[in-house]
């Protein structure tokens, strides 16, 4: 049963930005313009809205990763190479909620069956830093908790970058 996936807020593949355009048959200026107008500016607007968003009723990050892994394992044509996750990393579902239990208090053995197999996929996370109550949840224990999850999930390379 798919639990995590919902309507995406942003669902676009990253187009080429023209930096590696072939001068013989590609127009780097047009590629850069299309990249900016159709991808990077749209993504920037989405990120701005997410940072200032109110609390959502749920944020099933682990479940969404499980769903993504299930889709990739069911369809041979789906080849995951890299997943880009833009999130505050505050897991909030019926199974695990950091609003109820801080990351350092979540026992790994109670959630180990929920860790997806990510088949060596590279994960790049843009970590949205929050204020107020959420800022207190995003303490020093949050990133090690997710690093353990991704290690157990068998990811390739993991990069985490703070955003605001």
N, C-alpha and C positions, 0 to 999 in steps of 0.2 A: 504494500500500500504506500503510495506516494504521500508523504506528510509535509515535506518542507517546501516544495515548489509552489509558487503562487504566480500571479501576474507579475512579470518583470517590470521594474521601474526603468531600466535601461537594458536594451537587448540588441547590441550591434557588435559585429566583428570589427576589429581595428583595421581600417584600410591603410594602404601604403601612403606615406606622407611626402613622397617625392624626393627624399634625401638620397635614395638609391636608384633614381630614375635613369633609364637608358637614354642618353642624349640623342640617339639616332631616331627612336620611334616613340618616346614618351615626353610629355610636357611637364617638367617638374613644378612649374608655377601653378598649373591647373590642378595637379595632384595635391599640392600643399593647400590650395584654396579649398578644394573639396574635403580634405582631411579636417581642416579647421572648421568649416561651416557645418559639415555633416557628422562630425565625430567629436573632436576635442571641445568645441564650445558647448555642444549639447551635454557632453559628459560633465563638464565643469558646472553647468547650471544644475544638473541632477545632484552633484555632490554638494553644492551650496544648499539646496533644498533639504537634503538628507541631514546635514549638520544642524540645521535649525528646526528639524521636524520634532513634533511632540512624540511621546511614547506610543509605540504601536502595541496592539493587544498581544502580539507574539513576534518573536524573532527566532525562528527555528533554524539556526545556522547549521548545526550538525545534521539535522534531518534533510536540509537542502543539499548538503554535500553527499549524503546517502543517496538521495534521489538522482543526483548528477552521476554518481558512480554506477547506479543501477541502469540508467539510460545508456551510458557508455558501454556497459557490459552486455546489454541486450541487442545493440545495433552495431554490427561490425563496421559500418560506414562512419560511425561517430568515433573520431580519433581525438582524444583529449591530449593536448601537448602542454597547454598552460591555462590555468584558471586564474582570472583576476577577480579578487574579492574586495569590494569597497564596503567596509562595515565598521561599526564601533566594537565588534567582537563580543557584544553582550548577548550571550545565548539566553533565550527566553522562550521556553516551550513547556509543555506538560511534563516532559521527561526530565529536563534540567533547566532551572531558571536561576540566573545569577542575581536576580532581584530578591529571590528567597534564600539562596545559599551562595555565599561568595565562592569564587573559583578555588581558592585554597582549601575549602571545606568539602568540595565535591570529591568523593572517593572514586578513583579511576575504575576499580573493579565493578562498580555499579553501572557504569556507562560503557564499558569496553565492548559490549556486544553492539553498541550503536556506532562504533567507529567504522567508517566506510573504507573499502579498499580503493585507493586512488591511483593504483597502477603506475607509480613513478612519475605522475604528472607534476610539473612545476607549479607552485602556488605563489602568486604575488598578491600581497595584501596591502591595501591602502587603509590604514587604521584611523578612523575618524574619532578624534578625541572629543569627548563630551564634557559638559559642565554639570554643575549641581549634583544631584544624586548619582547620575550615571558616571560622573567623574570619579566618585568614590569607589565605584565598582571597577573602574579601569585602573586598578592599582598594580603593584609590582608582581602580583600572582597571576594576572590575566594572561600575559604573553607566555610564560612557562607552561601554563595549562594548555593553551592552544598548540604550542610547540610539541608537547607530548602527544596530543591528539594527532597532529600531522605526521609525527614520527611513526606512531602506531599505524597510521593510514598508509604508510609507504610512499609518501610524496618524494619527488626528486629534489629539486631545489626549493627552499622556502625563503622568501624575502618579505619583510614587514617594514613598511614605511609609515611614519606618523604623518597625519594630515591635520593641521590646525589644532 
